[in-house]
Every structure is written in structure tokens, then in C-alpha cells.
């Protein structure tokens, strides 16, 4: 599929100046629904995501996902020619996404004052670990620090084990979702005011936002949530359970009716009549008893038997799946969650599809991540630069 006027973000122009991973992923999310995204990378220092994780034939696979639907150009912003070229690009853009440390763009005379002068309608989106001001603003930082600082790691893991960090970019991914939302909010405001503005996104904040009412609990009750492993302090049974054939399933009983169905299914209906069973907190206080009841029943049956029985009982269960299972899961297949993309470097490759489905103006993956600087000449020629100007920029080291 190629971009058409039916894509919801057709005509939106985004410059992606960011690296690793929140800012670039936010730009990817915009590109998935039709935005024209130009990825700007240093001529000799590409986005490090190109080298992250496994590669095939020397080609980084993570970049194929993160760089999809983006044209790629090189530009050294610290050179006079690079600065001037970015200002020309900014004049025709709607959004810039960057994640330099605060003050870096200003050092290059490319701060909000200069960019907004070039384009008063521009939305400058600044994604950093700690935000644009405050005592930590100039510290280097990554999503891992947000996972630690926000309270996430403190409540993750077994009660007597160390705090646990996620084995993937959780904070960056959540920040990317929040950043895409922030960009669309700023663009909606521009429709009313006619002017752009600065989005200040600190990675430590979206991570805290998804952790729920912990600050409110502490403020009003002095309550500090502890590590509970796979259990919940708010309901039970809620855990992972091993089946007879050596696989695992997850059970959740956030709703009272589901909890009752589970206990009837596993042959312990008498527990439903216990006074403590009437609330999630009461059930959580008896998690050992409930885990024995549910875990014992599941341990005597294969995963297929467990899933079938839970489905018949209308109780909430899911298999613990690795990526191999995900690729074959019939629900994901029905939704088209993983899709195939033809790539000139690697052939047919499979990756996550666009994030949601729109009935009238769907998004699409038009191409996977492109080689470093593949579209430099095309993009800058469209901007109006002549071959002589391009040659001069290359001699300067700006391209």
C-alpha cells in the first residue's frame, strides 16, 4: 500500500532527529498512519538502533522495524551547512522529534527561537530522560533509569528477591506512545491557535503514569506497594501455573464473578461462601490457599485441557507464550497483528503490524527500515537544493 489521501495523517511532515528508542518509535507510530517521516542521522554516526540486537547478513533487524515508513537522510547539524539545511527542512515540516540533551540544539543555534522563526507552526518535540529543566535535566539517561526511578522495579519481582528490570525497552515504548499522543495534542491545538509549540517529554513521567495510584495511596494512606511476584495485592487467584505437560498458563480474577467461576471449575465451590472471598483484597490475603486449589487442579491437566475447560467456564486464562507461540497464535493471526513486508535487502520479513485498526482510514507499513542515508539526495533535491549545493555540503562534511 502506498500513502494516499485516505491515510489519516497524509500530508503531515515529521523530521525524526532522535535515537534510541522512544523518539524514533513515536515517529514510527506517526508514519504508520501516513505521516511523511524523514529520519535525519549523522553522516558517520547512524542511529545506534541499527546495531542493536541480532543482525542478518550484517543488517540490523531492529532497525527494519523502527525505521519503517521513514525516508533516511544524513545531516551533520553541528556544521553551518547542516544547520542551514535543517532550517530549510523545518520551514516545511509540521513536527520535529529530537532527544539531544537539553541545550544541545541551542548550542548549534537550532533551538526553539530559531526553529519557530523559520516555521511558527512547527511542533518541536523534545524527548529526554529527565525533561528540559530541573536538577537532573543535563544528566545522561535511558529508559532503564526511568524503570528504576519511577517505582516500577521496586514492585517487580519476588518478595525476597532483588528488584527486577524488564528485559526490553518498556519505558521507551511507553514514552513513544505518550509522545505520539502529545504530538497529536499539540497539532490539535495548532488548529485553533495557528501556532506550534514545544512538547517537553521526560521518560521518567509516562512510566510513573502507568503505575496507577501509587502516589495517591502514599499521600492519603502512607501505603507503599511491595513486591509480590506474580501475585496481586488486589485480587486472587492471580498467578502463573504449571500444567501437566510442562507448559504454563496465567490466571486472572480481577472480577468477582470470574473468581467464583474459577473456584467452581477447580472443584472448590465451598471457598466462595467464605466471608473473605467477597472482596479482591480478602482473596489476596488468602492467596496461598487459592493458589493451592487452582495450581493443583491445573497441574493435573495438559495446557490444552486447561484452556478448553476455562473457556467453557467463561473464566479468564491465557497461555504463557514465547515468540514462537505468538507467531502461530490464531487470535493474533485473525487480527493480522504480525504481518509480512517485502524488503529489498532481506526479502520477505515479518514484524508487528500497525498498532490499531481504523475502519475507514487504515494505516499500513509501506516499507521497512531503509539503509543509512538512502534518501538524502532525493529529499534534499525535493527541498530545492541543486547538485552543486549537495556537493558543497558533502565537501563540508554536512552530509
C-alpha positions in Angstrom: 0.0 0.0 0.0 1.2 3.5 -0.7 0.3 6.7 1.1 -2.9 8.2 -0.2 -5.2 10.9 0.9 -7.2 8.2 2.8 -4.5 7.8 5.4 -5.4 9.9 8.4 -2.0 11.6 8.7 -1.4 12.2 5.0 0.4 15.5 4.4 1.9 15.6 8.0 5.6 16.1 7.7 7.8 14.8 10.5 11.6 15.2 11.0 12.9 12.4 13.2 16.2 13.6 14.7 16.1 11.2 17.7 17.9 8.0 18.6 17.3 5.0 20.9 14.3 4.4 21.1 11.4 6.5 22.4 11.6 9.4 20.0 12.2 7.2 16.9 9.3 4.9 17.8 7.0 7.8 18.2 7.9 8.9 14.7 7.3 5.3 13.5 3.8 5.4 15.0 3.0 8.6 13.1 4.5 7.2 9.9 2.3 4.1 10.2 -0.7 6.2 9.6 0.5 8.2 6.7 2.8 10.9 8.0 5.8 11.6 5.8 8.7 10.9 8.1 12.3 11.8 7.3 14.9 10.2 9.5 17.9 12.5 10.0 21.1 10.8 11.0 24.7 11.9 11.5 26.8 11.1 8.4 29.2 8.9 10.3 27.3 8.0 13.4 24.0 6.4 12.4 21.2 5.8 14.9 22.6 3.1 17.2 19.4 1.1 16.9 20.8 -0.1 13.5 23.4 -2.1 15.5 21.2 -3.2 18.4 20.3 -6.9 18.8 20.6 -9.7 16.2 21.6 -8.9 12.6 21.3 -10.9 9.4 23.9 -10.5 6.7 25.2 -7.5 8.6 21.9 -5.8 8.5 20.4 -4.9 11.9 16.9 -6.3 12.2 15.6 -3.9 15.0 16.1 -1.0 12.6 13.9 -2.7 10.0 11.0 -2.3 12.5 12.0 1.0 14.0 12.8 2.6 10.7 9.8 1.5 8.7 7.8 4.1 6.7 10.7 6.6 7.0 13.0 8.1 4.4 16.5 8.3 5.6 19.0 11.2 5.1 22.3 12.2 6.6 23.0 15.7 8.1 25.6 17.0 10.5 23.7 19.6 12.4 26.9 21.0 14.0 28.2 22.3 10.7 27.0 25.6 9.1 25.6 23.8 6.1 23.9 21.2 8.2 22.3 23.9 10.3 21.1 25.8 7.3 19.7 22.7 5.7 17.8 21.7 8.8 16.2 25.1 9.0 15.1 24.8 5.4 13.6 21.3 6.2 12.0 22.7 9.3 10.3 25.5 7.3 8.2 22.9 5.5 7.8 20.5 8.4 5.0 20.1 11.0 6.9 18.2 13.7 10.5 17.7 14.8 11.2 14.9 17.2 14.6 15.1 19.0 16.2 13.6 22.0 19.5 15.5 22.4 20.5 16.5 25.9 18.9 19.9 26.9 21.0 22.7 25.4 22.4 20.8 22.5 20.2 22.2 19.8 20.7 25.7 21.3 24.5 25.2 21.1 24.0 24.7 17.4 21.8 27.8 17.1 18.9 25.4 16.4 16.8 26.0 19.5 13.1 26.9 19.7 13.8 30.5 18.9 15.5 29.7 15.6 13.2 26.9 14.6 10.0 28.7 15.4 11.2 31.7 13.5 11.7 29.5 10.5 8.3 28.0 10.9 5.8 29.4 13.5 3.5 26.4 13.0 6.2 23.9 14.0 5.8 21.5 16.9 9.2 20.8 18.4 9.0 17.5 20.4 11.8 17.1 22.9 12.2 13.6 24.4 14.8 13.3 27.2 15.3 11.1 30.3 14.5 13.8 32.8 12.9 16.7 30.9 14.2 20.1 29.9 14.7 21.6 33.4 15.3 20.5 37.0 18.3 19.2 38.8 18.7 16.1 36.7 18.0 17.7 33.3 21.5 17.5 32.0 22.3 14.0 33.1 22.6 11.3 30.5 19.8 8.8 30.9 17.9 5.9 29.3 14.7 4.0 29.8 16.3 1.7 32.4 16.7 4.7 34.7 13.1 5.5 34.4 12.1 2.0 35.2 14.2 2.3 38.3 13.3 5.8 39.4 9.5 5.5 38.8 8.9 2.7 41.3 8.4 0.0 38.6 11.5 -2.0 39.5 10.7 -1.7 43.3 7.4 -3.5 42.9 8.6 -6.1 40.3 10.0 -9.4 41.3 9.6 -11.9 44.1 9.2 -10.5 47.6 12.6 -11.8 48.8 14.4 -11.2 45.5 16.1 -8.1 44.1 14.1 -5.5 42.2 13.6 -6.6 38.6 14.1 -4.6 35.4 12.3 -5.6 32.2 14.4 -7.3 29.6 13.2 -4.9 26.9 12.7 -1.2 26.4 9.5 -0.8 28.4 9.9 2.8 29.5 11.0 3.8 26.0 8.0 2.1 24.4 5.5 3.7 26.8 7.1 7.0 26.2 6.8 6.6 22.5 3.1 6.0 22.8 2.8 9.1 25.1 4.9 11.2 22.7 2.7 10.3 19.7 -0.3 11.3 21.8 1.5 14.6 22.8 2.3 15.4 19.2 -1.3 14.9 18.1 -2.5 17.0 21.0 -0.1 19.9 20.1 -1.3 19.6 16.4 -4.9 19.8 17.5 -4.1 22.9 19.5 -2.4 24.4 16.4 -5.6 24.0 14.5 -7.2 26.5 16.9 -4.2 28.9 17.5 -2.4 28.7 14.2 0.9 28.3 16.1 3.2 25.4 17.1 4.7 24.9 20.5 7.3 22.8 22.4 6.5 19.4 23.7 8.7 18.5 26.7 8.5 14.7 27.3 10.5 13.2 30.1 10.8 9.4 30.0 10.5 9.2 33.8 7.0 10.6 33.7 5.0 8.2 31.4 6.4 5.3 33.3 5.1 6.7 36.5 1.7 7.5 34.9 1.1 3.8 34.0 1.9 2.6 37.6 -1.5 3.6 38.8 -2.5 5.4 42.0 0.7 4.7 44.0 1.4 8.4 44.7 -2.3 8.8 45.8 -2.1 5.8 48.0 1.1 7.0 49.7 -0.3 10.6 50.0 -3.5 9.5 51.7 -2.6 6.3 53.5 1.2 6.2 53.7 0.9 2.9 51.7 4.0 1.7 49.8 3.3 -1.2 47.4 5.7 -4.2 47.9 7.0 -6.8 45.5 4.5 -9.7 45.3 5.9 -11.7 42.3 3.1 -12.8 40.0 0.5 -12.2 42.7 -1.6 -9.1 43.2 -2.4 -7.3 46.4 -5.8 -6.5 45.0 -7.2 -9.9 44.0 -6.6 -13.7 43.9 -6.1 -16.2 42.5 -3.8 -14.4 40.1 -0.6 -16.2 39.2 1.1 -18.4 36.7 0.5 -22.1 37.0 2.4 -25.1 35.5 0.4 -27.7 33.6 0.8 -31.4 33.5 2.7 -31.2 30.1 5.3 -28.8 31.4 3.8 -25.6 30.0 2.5 -22.5 31.9 -0.8 -20.6 32.0 -1.8 -17.3 33.6 -5.0 -16.8 35.5 -6.6 -13.5 36.5 -9.7 -13.0 38.6 -10.0 -9.2 38.8 -13.8 -9.5 38.7 -15.7 -11.2 41.5 -17.8 -13.3 39.1 -14.6 -14.7 37.4 -13.1 -15.6 40.7 -16.3 -17.6 41.6 -16.3 -19.4 38.2 -12.6 -20.4 38.7 -13.2 -21.9 42.1 -16.3 -23.8 40.9 -14.2 -25.1 37.9 -11.4 -26.4 40.1 -13.8 -28.1 42.5 -13.6 -25.8 45.5 -17.0 -24.1 45.5 -17.1 -24.0 49.3 -14.5 -21.3 49.3 -16.9 -18.9 47.6 -19.0 -18.9 50.8 -16.1 -17.8 53.0 -16.6 -14.1 54.1 -13.2 -13.1 52.9 -13.9 -14.3 49.4 -16.3 -11.5 48.8 -13.6 -8.9 48.0 -10.4 -8.9 46.0 -8.3 -7.8 48.9 -9.8 -10.5 51.1 -9.0 -13.1 48.4 -5.5 -11.7 48.1 -5.0 -12.3 51.9 -5.7 -16.0 51.2 -3.6 -16.3 48.1 -1.7 -19.4 49.4 -4.9 -21.3 49.8 -6.3 -20.2 46.5 -3.1 -20.9 44.6 -3.0 -24.4 46.0 -6.6 -25.0 44.8 -6.1 -23.6 41.4 -2.5 -24.7 40.9 -3.2 -28.3 42.0 -6.1 -28.6 39.5 -4.1 -27.2 36.6 -1.1 -29.3 37.4 -3.1 -32.5 36.8 -4.1 -31.4 33.3 -2.5 -30.6 30.0 -2.5 -27.0 28.8 -5.0 -27.8 26.1 -7.3 -29.3 28.7 -6.9 -26.3 31.0 -7.6 -23.8 28.3 -10.6 -25.6 27.0 -12.1 -26.0 30.5 -11.5 -22.3 31.4 -13.1 -21.2 28.1 -16.1 -23.4 28.7 -16.5 -22.0 32.2 -16.0 -18.4 30.9 -13.1 -17.9 33.2 -10.0 -15.8 32.3 -6.9 -17.7 31.3 -4.1 -17.3 28.8 -1.1 -19.5 27.8 2.3 -18.2 28.7 3.7 -17.8 25.1 7.1 -17.1 23.7 7.6 -15.5 20.3 7.2 -18.9 18.6 3.7 -19.3 20.0 2.8 -15.7 19.2 3.6 -16.2 15.5 1.2 -19.1 15.4 -1.5 -17.9 17.7 -4.9 -17.9 16.0 -6.1 -14.7 17.6 -3.0 -12.8 16.5 -3.4 -14.3 13.1 -7.1 -13.2 12.9 -6.2 -9.7 13.8 -3.2 -9.5 11.5 -1.0 -8.4 14.4 2.1 -9.8 12.7 2.4 -9.0 9.0 4.8 -9.6 6.2 6.7 -6.9 4.4 8.8 -7.1 1.3 12.3 -5.7 1.8 14.8 -5.1 -0.9 17.7 -6.1 1.4 16.3 -9.1 3.2 13.3 -10.3 1.1 10.0 -11.1 2.8 10.2 -10.3 6.5 7.6 -10.4 9.3 7.1 -7.8 12.0 4.4 -6.3 14.2 1.6 -4.6 12.2 0.4 -1.0 12.8 -0.8 -0.6 16.3 -4.6 -0.4 15.8 -7.2 -0.8 13.1 -9.2 2.1 11.7 -12.3 1.1 9.7 -12.2 4.0 7.1 -8.6 5.3 7.1 -6.3 2.4 8.0 -2.6 2.7 8.5 0.0 0.5 6.7 3.6 -0.5 6.5 4.8 0.9 3.2 8.4 -0.2 3.6 10.8 -1.5 6.3 13.8 0.5 7.6 15.9 1.9 4.8 19.8 1.9 4.6 21.6 4.8 6.2 21.2 8.0 4.2 19.5 6.2 1.3 17.2 9.1 0.5 19.5 12.1 1.2 19.8 13.3 -2.4 16.1 12.7 -3.2 14.8 14.5 -0.1 17.2 17.5 -0.4 16.6 17.8 -4.2 12.8 18.0 -3.4 13.8 20.7 -0.9 15.3 22.7 -3.8 19.0 22.0 -3.4 21.0 21.8 -6.6 23.6 19.2 -7.4 26.3 21.8 -6.8 24.9 22.6 -3.3 24.8 18.9 -2.5 28.4 18.6 -3.5 29.4 21.6 -1.4 27.6 20.1 1.6 29.4 16.8 1.2 32.8 18.6 1.0 31.9 20.4 4.2 31.1 17.2 6.0 27.4 18.3 6.4 26.1 15.2 4.5 
